[in-house]
Every structure is written in C-alpha cells, then in structure tokens.
Amino acid sequence: MAIKQCQMCRKNEVDIYVDTSQGESMELCWECNNQLAAKYLGITLEPFRNGIYEFAGIRKRNHKFMIRKIIHPVGIGYQAVY
C-alpha cells in the first residue's frame, strides 16, 4: 500500500483529514494542518521543532517522546507519543 502524501506540501505523509469551511476535504501532514488552521484563526505561529525529546525519569530510566504541536479551533495543543 502506497503512503499518501500531503495535498498542500506534496512531500510529507498524511496525518490529518480536514473538512474546510468551503466544503473541501483535505489530507494534510501535521505542519500543513497547523499552517492552515493558523491562517483560519488569524494567528502567527511561533517556531516549534516537532521531534523526539528524551529525559531521565526519577528512577534514572530514559524516556523518549515524539512531541508535535497541533492547532485546534480552540487553541494550541501538544501531543506526546511514547
């Protein structure tokens, strides 16, 4: 099965399916979804590097998380996947 590419940037993998106010359905990557949502909300995005972050827990065990910023109609959220 082929991996779908984002309809906006045509380079990243599709992560999010969006219906716009114009009735269009779009298949977007995280970054393009955030750009589109920020445009609709009239906000300027501050730079944030999605990526893998690592920290040592209280038992000295290292934990790695993939952290992504996502823009929602009600605000900005961060998703951490272990």
C-alpha positions as CSV (number, residue, x, y, z in Angstrom):
1,M,0.0,0.0,0.0
2,A,1.4,3.4,-1.0
3,I,1.8,6.1,1.6
4,K,-0.4,9.1,0.9
5,Q,1.3,12.5,0.6
6,C,0.0,15.7,2.0
7,Q,-2.2,17.7,-0.5
8,M,-0.5,21.0,0.4
9,C,3.2,20.3,0.5
10,R,3.3,17.1,-1.5
11,K,6.2,15.8,0.5
12,N,5.1,14.7,4.0
13,E,3.0,11.7,4.9
14,V,-0.8,12.4,5.6
15,D,-1.6,12.6,9.3
16,I,-4.9,14.5,9.4
17,Y,-8.1,14.6,7.4
18,V,-9.8,18.0,7.4
19,D,-13.1,19.4,6.1
20,T,-12.8,23.1,5.3
21,S,-15.5,25.8,5.6
22,Q,-15.7,25.7,1.8
23,G,-16.8,22.0,1.9
24,E,-13.5,20.6,0.7
25,S,-11.9,17.5,2.2
26,M,-8.2,17.7,2.6
27,E,-5.5,15.1,3.5
28,L,-2.7,17.0,5.3
29,C,0.5,16.5,7.3
30,W,0.9,18.0,10.8
31,E,2.8,21.1,9.6
32,C,0.4,22.0,6.8
33,N,-2.6,21.4,9.1
34,N,-1.1,23.9,11.6
35,Q,-0.4,26.4,8.8
36,L,-4.0,26.2,7.5
37,A,-5.5,26.3,11.0
38,A,-3.4,29.4,11.9
39,K,-4.5,31.1,8.7
40,Y,-8.2,30.5,9.5
41,L,-7.7,31.6,13.1
42,G,-5.7,34.7,12.1
43,I,-2.7,33.8,14.4
44,T,1.0,33.8,13.8
45,L,2.8,30.5,14.8
46,E,5.9,30.6,16.9
47,P,8.6,28.2,15.8
48,F,8.5,24.8,17.4
49,R,10.5,21.8,16.3
50,N,8.5,18.6,16.2
51,G,10.8,15.8,17.1
52,I,12.0,13.2,19.6
53,Y,12.7,14.5,23.1
54,E,14.4,12.5,25.8
55,F,14.6,12.9,29.6
56,A,15.7,10.9,32.6
57,G,12.9,9.8,34.9
58,I,13.0,9.7,38.7
59,R,14.4,6.1,38.6
60,K,17.2,7.2,36.1
61,R,15.4,5.5,33.2
62,N,15.5,7.4,30.0
63,H,12.2,8.2,28.3
64,K,11.7,9.2,24.7
65,F,8.7,11.0,23.3
66,M,7.7,12.2,19.9
67,I,6.2,15.7,20.5
68,R,4.1,17.5,18.0
69,K,2.3,20.8,18.1
70,I,-1.2,20.9,16.7
71,I,-3.5,23.9,16.2
72,H,-7.2,23.3,17.1
73,P,-10.0,25.8,16.7
74,V,-10.0,26.4,20.5
75,G,-6.2,26.7,21.0
76,I,-2.8,25.1,20.5
77,G,-2.1,21.7,21.9
78,Y,0.9,19.4,22.1
79,Q,0.8,15.6,21.5
80,A,3.4,13.4,23.1
81,V,3.7,9.8,21.9
82,Y,5.8,7.5,24.0
